[in-house]
Amino acid sequence: MGVDPSEEAKDILSYKEAQGFTWPMTTADVQMLKSYNVTRQAAHMTVDSNGVVVSGLRYGSETANSWRELFESLVGS
């Protein structure tokens, strides 16, 4: 989920395609942020198809490869 208000969905899609990511990416509205207790921009998390947070990463602790490995492990879960 993108929570940066300056990012638009089209930019996220472009980034996803350029990186070859196959998992869904989206933006979040204020209600979603409240539901997941996101209180600052540096919150990175993955949410499964049931809406359960399955991982959270500190800002700057992830690399493109670590994100790829995480999401690939979640595909189909």
C-alpha positions, -999 to +999 in steps of 0.1 A: +000+000+000+013+034-008+005+060+018+024+089+004-002+115-006+021+128-034+022+093-051-005+086-076-018+051-085-005+055-120+031+061-107+029+031-084+017+009-114+046+023-135+071+014-108+056-020-104+058-027-141+094-014-144+105-036-115+087-067-128+067-071-096+037-095-101+018-089-068-009-063-063+001-028-052-023+000-042-028+032-024-045+035+010-072+060+021-074+076+055-098+049+069-075+021+058-045+038+076-066+041+107-077+005+105-040-007+104-028+019+129-004+035+105+007+067+122+036+078+100+048+075+064+076+051+073+053+022+080+058-006+055+036-037+058+022-065+038-014-076+042-027-110+031-059-116+012-078-117+045-066-083+056-042-096+082-008-079+085+018-106+078+049-085+080+061-050+089+094-035+080+112-004+094+117+024+068+150+019+050+155-017+063+143-032+030+159-036-004+143-042-037+154-078-034+141-082+001+107-069-010+107-092-040+115-123-018+088-113+007+061-109-019+071-139-038+068-159-006+033-145-001+019-152-036-007-179-033-008-178+005 
